[in-house]
């Protein structure tokens, strides 16, 4: 998976817990919202480009 092994994933999880502690669920929620916004923005851009190509 992206060239990341199990050891690296565990290290990332530990660092995340140390940095964000109890706020980790909030951070994950915010990242999910950001990902959805980016997907919508890319889809809007794609639709706009397709509309311009059709004209």
N, CA, C and O atoms as a GROMACS GRO file, in nm:
protein
  220
    1UNK      N    1   0.085  -0.118   0.000
    1UNK     CA    2   0.000   0.000   0.000
    1UNK      C    3   0.089   0.123   0.000
    1UNK      O    4   0.142   0.160   0.105
    2UNK      N    5   0.107   0.187  -0.114
    2UNK     CA    6   0.185   0.308  -0.129
    2UNK      C    7   0.329   0.290  -0.082
    2UNK      O    8   0.396   0.389  -0.052
    3UNK      N    9   0.378   0.168  -0.076
    3UNK     CA   10   0.514   0.144  -0.033
    3UNK      C   11   0.536   0.163   0.116
    3UNK      O   12   0.650   0.175   0.161
    4UNK      N   13   0.428   0.166   0.193
    4UNK     CA   14   0.439   0.183   0.338
    4UNK      C   15   0.412   0.048   0.404
    4UNK      O   16   0.310  -0.016   0.378
    5UNK      N   17   0.504   0.007   0.489
    5UNK     CA   18   0.488  -0.120   0.557
    5UNK      C   19   0.413  -0.105   0.688
    5UNK      O   20   0.375   0.005   0.728
    6UNK      N   21   0.393  -0.217   0.755
    6UNK     CA   22   0.319  -0.218   0.881
    6UNK      C   23   0.391  -0.137   0.988
    6UNK      O   24   0.326  -0.065   1.065
    7UNK      N   25   0.522  -0.146   0.994
    7UNK     CA   26   0.599  -0.071   1.094
    7UNK      C   27   0.581   0.080   1.077
    7UNK      O   28   0.567   0.152   1.175
    8UNK      N   29   0.582   0.126   0.951
    8UNK     CA   30   0.565   0.268   0.926
    8UNK      C   31   0.424   0.314   0.964
    8UNK      O   32   0.407   0.422   1.020
    9UNK      N   33   0.325   0.231   0.934
    9UNK     CA   34   0.187   0.266   0.971
    9UNK      C   35   0.170   0.277   1.122
    9UNK      O   36   0.103   0.367   1.172
   10UNK      N   37   0.231   0.185   1.195
   10UNK     CA   38   0.224   0.190   1.341
   10UNK      C   39   0.292   0.316   1.392
   10UNK      O   40   0.241   0.382   1.483
   11UNK      N   41   0.407   0.349   1.336
   11UNK     CA   42   0.479   0.470   1.376
   11UNK      C   43   0.395   0.595   1.349
   11UNK      O   44   0.388   0.684   1.433
   12UNK      N   45   0.332   0.601   1.234
   12UNK     CA   46   0.246   0.715   1.201
   12UNK      C   47   0.130   0.724   1.299
   12UNK      O   48   0.095   0.834   1.343
   13UNK      N   49   0.070   0.610   1.333
   13UNK     CA   50  -0.042   0.610   1.427
   13UNK      C   51   0.002   0.658   1.565
   13UNK      O   52  -0.069   0.736   1.629
   14UNK      N   53   0.118   0.614   1.612
   14UNK     CA   54   0.168   0.656   1.743
   14UNK      C   55   0.197   0.806   1.743
   14UNK      O   56   0.160   0.876   1.838
   15UNK      N   57   0.261   0.855   1.638
   15UNK     CA   58   0.290   0.999   1.630
   15UNK      C   59   0.160   1.078   1.625
   15UNK      O   60   0.148   1.183   1.689
   16UNK      N   61   0.063   1.029   1.550
   16UNK     CA   62  -0.067   1.096   1.544
   16UNK      C   63  -0.134   1.103   1.680
   16UNK      O   64  -0.191   1.206   1.716
   17UNK      N   65  -0.128   0.994   1.754
   17UNK     CA   66  -0.188   0.993   1.889
   17UNK      C   67  -0.115   1.089   1.981
   17UNK      O   68  -0.178   1.158   2.062
   18UNK      N   69   0.017   1.095   1.970
   18UNK     CA   70   0.093   1.186   2.056
   18UNK      C   71   0.065   1.333   2.021
   18UNK      O   72   0.052   1.417   2.110
   19UNK      N   73   0.056   1.362   1.894
   19UNK     CA   74   0.035   1.500   1.852
   19UNK      C   75  -0.107   1.548   1.876
   19UNK      O   76  -0.128   1.660   1.923
   20UNK      N   77  -0.205   1.463   1.845
   20UNK     CA   78  -0.343   1.508   1.849
   20UNK      C   79  -0.421   1.454   1.967
   20UNK      O   80  -0.526   1.509   2.002
   21UNK      N   81  -0.373   1.348   2.029
   21UNK     CA   82  -0.437   1.293   2.148
   21UNK      C   83  -0.587   1.272   2.132
   21UNK      O   84  -0.632   1.202   2.042
   22UNK      N   85  -0.664   1.334   2.221
   22UNK     CA   86  -0.809   1.319   2.220
   22UNK      C   87  -0.878   1.387   2.104
   22UNK      O   88  -0.995   1.362   2.077
   23UNK      N   89  -0.806   1.474   2.035
   23UNK     CA   90  -0.866   1.545   1.923
   23UNK      C   91  -0.856   1.466   1.792
   23UNK      O   92  -0.898   1.515   1.687
   24UNK      N   93  -0.803   1.348   1.797
   24UNK     CA   94  -0.783   1.270   1.675
   24UNK      C   95  -0.914   1.245   1.599
   24UNK      O   96  -0.914   1.256   1.476
   25UNK      N   97  -1.025   1.212   1.666
   25UNK     CA   98  -1.150   1.197   1.590
   25UNK      C   99  -1.193   1.326   1.519
   25UNK      O  100  -1.243   1.321   1.407
   26UNK      N  101  -1.172   1.439   1.584
   26UNK     CA  102  -1.207   1.566   1.522
   26UNK      C  103  -1.119   1.593   1.401
   26UNK      O  104  -1.166   1.640   1.297
   27UNK      N  105  -0.992   1.562   1.414
   27UNK     CA  106  -0.899   1.582   1.302
   27UNK      C  107  -0.938   1.491   1.186
   27UNK      O  108  -0.938   1.534   1.071
   28UNK      N  109  -0.971   1.366   1.214
   28UNK     CA  110  -1.012   1.272   1.110
   28UNK      C  111  -1.140   1.321   1.041
   28UNK      O  112  -1.153   1.310   0.919
   29UNK      N  113  -1.234   1.373   1.119
   29UNK     CA  114  -1.359   1.425   1.064
   29UNK      C  115  -1.331   1.543   0.971
   29UNK      O  116  -1.385   1.552   0.861
   30UNK      N  117  -1.245   1.634   1.016
   30UNK     CA  118  -1.210   1.750   0.935
   30UNK      C  119  -1.139   1.709   0.806
   30UNK      O  120  -1.162   1.768   0.701
   31UNK      N  121  -1.052   1.608   0.815
   31UNK     CA  122  -0.985   1.559   0.694
   31UNK      C  123  -1.084   1.497   0.597
   31UNK      O  124  -1.071   1.513   0.476
   32UNK      N  125  -1.182   1.427   0.650
   32UNK     CA  126  -1.287   1.369   0.565
   32UNK      C  127  -1.368   1.477   0.495
   32UNK      O  128  -1.399   1.465   0.376
   33UNK      N  129  -1.403   1.582   0.568
   33UNK     CA  130  -1.477   1.693   0.509
   33UNK      C  131  -1.394   1.760   0.400
   33UNK      O  132  -1.446   1.795   0.294
   34UNK      N  133  -1.265   1.779   0.427
   34UNK     CA  134  -1.177   1.840   0.328
   34UNK      C  135  -1.168   1.754   0.202
   34UNK      O  136  -1.171   1.806   0.090
   35UNK      N  137  -1.158   1.623   0.220
   35UNK     CA  138  -1.150   1.533   0.105
   35UNK      C  139  -1.278   1.541   0.022
   35UNK      O  140  -1.271   1.543  -0.101
   36UNK      N  141  -1.394   1.546   0.088
   36UNK     CA  142  -1.521   1.557   0.015
   36UNK      C  143  -1.528   1.690  -0.062
   36UNK      O  144  -1.573   1.692  -0.176
   37UNK      N  145  -1.484   1.799   0.001
   37UNK     CA  146  -1.485   1.929  -0.066
   37UNK      C  147  -1.394   1.928  -0.188
   37UNK      O  148  -1.429   1.982  -0.293
   38UNK      N  149  -1.278   1.866  -0.175
   38UNK     CA  150  -1.186   1.858  -0.288
   38UNK      C  151  -1.246   1.775  -0.401
   38UNK      O  152  -1.232   1.812  -0.518
   39UNK      N  153  -1.312   1.666  -0.367
   39UNK     CA  154  -1.374   1.582  -0.470
   39UNK      C  155  -1.484   1.658  -0.542
   39UNK      O  156  -1.496   1.651  -0.664
   40UNK      N  157  -1.566   1.732  -0.465
   40UNK     CA  158  -1.673   1.811  -0.528
   40UNK      C  159  -1.614   1.919  -0.618
   40UNK      O  160  -1.663   1.941  -0.728
   41UNK      N  161  -1.510   1.985  -0.570
   41UNK     CA  162  -1.446   2.089  -0.651
   41UNK      C  163  -1.388   2.034  -0.780
   41UNK      O  164  -1.403   2.096  -0.886
   42UNK      N  165  -1.323   1.920  -0.771
   42UNK     CA  166  -1.268   1.858  -0.892
   42UNK      C  167  -1.379   1.815  -0.987
   42UNK      O  168  -1.364   1.828  -1.109
   43UNK      N  169  -1.488   1.764  -0.933
   43UNK     CA  170  -1.600   1.723  -1.018
   43UNK      C  171  -1.663   1.846  -1.085
   43UNK      O  172  -1.698   1.840  -1.203
   44UNK      N  173  -1.677   1.955  -1.012
   44UNK     CA  174  -1.730   2.078  -1.071
   44UNK      C  175  -1.639   2.128  -1.182
   44UNK      O  176  -1.686   2.170  -1.288
   45UNK      N  177  -1.509   2.125  -1.159
   45UNK     CA  178  -1.413   2.166  -1.260
   45UNK      C  179  -1.421   2.077  -1.383
   45UNK      O  180  -1.420   2.125  -1.496
   46UNK      N  181  -1.430   1.947  -1.360
   46UNK     CA  182  -1.442   1.852  -1.470
   46UNK      C  183  -1.568   1.878  -1.552
   46UNK      O  184  -1.565   1.877  -1.675
   47UNK      N  185  -1.681   1.902  -1.480
   47UNK     CA  186  -1.807   1.930  -1.550
   47UNK      C  187  -1.797   2.060  -1.631
   47UNK      O  188  -1.845   2.066  -1.744
   48UNK      N  189  -1.736   2.161  -1.573
   48UNK     CA  190  -1.720   2.290  -1.642
   48UNK      C  191  -1.636   2.273  -1.768
   48UNK      O  192  -1.669   2.328  -1.873
   49UNK      N  193  -1.527   2.199  -1.758
   49UNK     CA  194  -1.441   2.175  -1.875
   49UNK      C  195  -1.516   2.098  -1.984
   49UNK      O  196  -1.504   2.129  -2.102
   50UNK      N  197  -1.593   1.997  -1.943
   50UNK     CA  198  -1.671   1.921  -2.041
   50UNK      C  199  -1.773   2.008  -2.108
   50UNK      O  200  -1.796   1.994  -2.228
   51UNK      N  201  -1.838   2.100  -2.033
   51UNK     CA  202  -1.934   2.191  -2.092
   51UNK      C  203  -1.867   2.284  -2.193
   51UNK      O  204  -1.924   2.312  -2.299
   52UNK      N  205  -1.747   2.331  -2.161
   52UNK     CA  206  -1.675   2.419  -2.253
   52UNK      C  207  -1.632   2.345  -2.379
   52UNK      O  208  -1.630   2.403  -2.488
   53UNK      N  209  -1.597   2.219  -2.365
   53UNK     CA  210  -1.556   2.140  -2.481
   53UNK      C  211  -1.675   2.116  -2.574
   53UNK      O  212  -1.660   2.118  -2.696
   54UNK      N  213  -1.793   2.093  -2.517
   54UNK     CA  214  -1.913   2.066  -2.596
   54UNK      C  215  -1.960   2.186  -2.675
   54UNK      O  216  -2.027   2.170  -2.777
   55UNK      N  217  -1.926   2.308  -2.632
   55UNK     CA  218  -1.973   2.430  -2.701
   55UNK      C  219  -1.903   2.454  -2.829
   55UNK      O  220  -1.931   2.551  -2.898
   0.00000   0.00000   0.00000
